Amino acid sequence: MNRNVIITCAVTGAGETADKSEHVPVTPKQIAESALEAANAGAAIVHCHVRDPDTGKGSRNPDYYEEVVDRIRQKDSQVIINLTAGMGGDLVIGPGENPMNFGEGTDLVGAKARLEHVEKIRPDICSLDCGSLNFGNSNEVYVSTPEMLREMTQKVRSLGVRPELEIFDTGNLWFAETMISEGLIDPPFWIQLCLSIPYGTPLDIGILYAMVNRLPAETEFTSFGLGAMQMPMVAQSVMLGGHVRVGLEDNLYLEKGVLASNADLVDKAVKIIELMGASVQSPGEARKTLNLK
């Protein structure tokens, strides 16, 4: 069991959720404010995507990221900022016998373009999705190849940014281990085990336990589940020695029928962790744990 826990709040994500809850932040100002509220509630790390303010859809616009980070830093210099580098990997295969007729929603760019905002802003952490994945029940594929990942990892290291290695299935973990063995990532290794995203790792505690047992030495890990399994996974991750992630990217509800804010979800996670007899790390403590400046 981990008795000194880092909480990450995934503030907004890029999914089609903005019309499902008034609490999902869309504009840079809203995203920054929600991140600050989550930090005040106990999150040491805020994980940020950005959205197009006019449409609510996910965006890769570096200017939006810069505004979010500037607004957070104006009021809180210690909370750890984690920016996604997962945008730009969406490929919608064409229908039937026309798979090369890529569909609406395709946004596929190379390693350099995916890191444009990271190079501009240099956050504390950025996420790297460690493999490709069939995403959902249609023709959408998330693309993140070994060559792309090696290039991104080396670039992130040169910028002094800590990578958060996103693990969506056991093959992703295998490749993360490979990059670590190749000396592409400096310890401590910050690894996130992502459960219940179709079609990656199912929410199966036996599989989670097996993945935890494979983690390299000098690893700090966190894990999460979607929807109603978000809070049960808080307890499970702590029990297996890990940290936790909550937030509106993964779950909109505090309880059945009650919409949540990011601060609400962090507050509930704090209560669960403390009821288990553990404590929550401050941003300063988390910086020491992850060897961040």
N, C-alpha and C positions, 0 to 999 in steps of 0.2 A: 504494500500500500504506500502511496505517496502522501506524506503528511505536510507538504509545502507546495501548494498547487498554483500554477499559472493559469489564469483565465484569459482566453482569447474571445473577443466578440467579433463575429463576422457580420458587418453592419448592414449591408444591403444586397450583395450579390448582383447577378446580371439576369436572373430569371424573370419570367412574366408574373411578377408578384405585386407590382406597384398598384394595380387596380383591385387587389384583394385585401389590402389593409391600408388604412390611412397612416399607419405608423411607419410604413416602408419609406425611407428617405430617398429622394430623387435628385434634387439639385445639390451642387457642391456645398452650399450653405447648410442644407438639411442633413446631408451626410456627415459633415463635420460636427454639427450640433449633436446628432445622435451618437457619434463616436465619443464625444466629450461626456455625454450623459452616461454612456456605458463605462467609461473610465472612472467617473465619479462613483459609480455603483460597485466597482471592484475589478474591472477588466484591466490587466496589465498590458495587453496587446489589443489593438484595434485593426482588424483586417478589412481593407477597403477596396471595393470596386467603385466605378463611377457610372453614371447613367446620363443619357441625353436629356437635358431638362425639359425639352419640348415633347418627347415621345415616351420617356420613362424607360427606354430600352438601354441595355448595356452599351458602353462606349469605351474606346481606347484613346480618347482625346487627352493628350498630356496636359493641356491647359486646365481641364477639369480636375485632374489629379493634383496639379500644383495648387489650385485654389483650395481643395480639401485639406491638403497638408499644411498650407500656410494658415488656414483658419484654426486648425487644431493646435499648431505650434504657438500661435499667438496667445493661447490660453493655457496650454499644458505642454511644457518642454520635456516631460519625463515619460509620458505614455509611449509605448513602443508602437511605431507605425509599420504595418505590414501591408504592402500593396500587392494586389494580384498581378501576376505576369502570365495568366492563363488565357487572356483574351487574344483573339487572332488565330485560334485553333479549330474553328468551327467549319466543318465540311458537310454540306447536305447533298448526298448522292442523288443523282437524277432518277426518275421513276422507270420501272420496268426495264426495257432493253436499252435505255439511254442513260446509263449511270454517269457518263461524262457531262451530261446536261445539268450542271450543278444548280441546286435550287436556291430559292430565297432564304436568306439567313446565313449563307456561306460567307465566312470572313476568315480567310486562311492566308496568313503572312508568315514570313520567316523569323528566325531567332532575333535578329537585330530590331525589327519592327516591334516585336512583342516586348522588348526591353526599352523602348524609346523613353517612356515616362520614368522608368527606374534610373536610367542614365541621367536624365534631367534633374530628378529630385533627390536621388540617393536616400531612400528610406532606410530604416533599420533592417527590415526584412522584406523579401519578396517571395511569392510562392512560385514553385516550379512543379508542374504536373508531370509525373515521372513515367508517362506512357500514353499510348492511344487507347481509345475506349469507344465501344458502341454506346451511344448516348440516347436513352429512351427507346421507344417502340417503333420508330419510323426509320428514316434513312439518314439520320444525323450521326456523324462520327466526330469525336474530338481527336485531333491529330497532334501528337507530340513524339517525334521520332528520336532514336538514340543520337543521331548526328545533331539535331536541333538542341537536344538537352545538353550534350557536351559543350556545344558552343555557348549556350546560355549560361551554364554553370561557370565556365571560365570568364565570361564577361562580368557576371555578378561578382565573382571573387575580385576581379580587377577594380571594381567600383567600391569595394569594402562593404558590400551588402550581404547579410546572412540569408542563404536560401532556406526556405521552408519546403521540404521535399514532400509533395502531395502523393499519397499512395492510395490508389483506387482498386488495386487487386494485387495478388501475390507476385505477378510478373513485374509490376511497378517496383515492388520492394526489391526484387532480385536486381533490377537495373540500378536502383539507388545504391544497393550494396556494391555493385560493379563500379559506379562512379567514385564511391568512397575508397574502394580498393585501388583505384587508379590515381588516387591522390588529388582528385579534382575539387574536393570539399574539405574545409577545415573543421575540426571538432570545436565545440560539441555539435553533433549533428542534430538538427531540429527537424523531426519527422512527424508528419500528420497522417494518421490512419483514418481514411474516409470510408464510412460504412453506409450501406443502403441506397447508394446512388445507382440507378439502373443504367447499365448493367456492369457494375463493378463488384466489389465485395458485398455479399449480402449481410444483413445484420444478424450475424451468427457469432456468439461469444466464443465458441470453440475455434473458429477461424481467427478471430481477433487475438485470442490467447496464443495461437500458433505464430501469428505474425509478430507479436510482442517478443516471443521467445527467439525470433530470428534477428532482432534488431542488433546492429553492431555495437560494440563497446563504445562508450562516450556518447551515447544517444540520449537525448531528451525527447520524449514523444507526447503527442496529444492525439485525441481521437474524438469522433463525433458521429451521431446518427441524425437522421432527418425526422421532421414532424414530431409525432407523439413520442418518438424514441430519443429525443434530444436530452431530456432530463435523466432518464434511466442510464444513458450513456455517460453522463457526468459521473454518476456513482461508479459505474463499471470501469471507466478509465482510471479513476483514482485508485480503485481497488487493485488494478493491474500495475500500478506504479507510475501512471501517466498524469498528464495535465488535461485540460478540458477546453472545448470550444462550444459556445452557444451563439445565438444571434439570429436576426431576421433573414439572413441568407438561407438558413436551413430550416427554419420553423417560425410560423407566424403567431402561434398561440401560447399563452401562459398556462391555460388549462382548456378543457373541452368547451368550445364556444366563446372563449374570452381571448380577444386579440391582445397581443403583447407589444410593448416597446422593447428596444434593445436593453435599456436599463432594467426593465422588469425581468427579462431573461437572465441578465447577469446577477441581479439581486437574488433570484431563486437559486441559481447555481451556487452563489456564496453560502446560502442557507444550507443547501445539501452538503457542501464540502465541510462546513463547520459542524453540522450535526454528525458527520462521520468522524469527528475528532481531528480533522486536519485544519490547516490555516491557508489563507490566500496570499500569494506573493504580491507585494507592491511592484510598480514598474521598476523602481530602483533595484529591488531584489531580483526581479526577472532579468534585468540587464546583466547582473552578475552571473546568474545561472546560465545564460546563453552567451556569455562573454561578448556583450555588446557595449559600445562606448556610452 
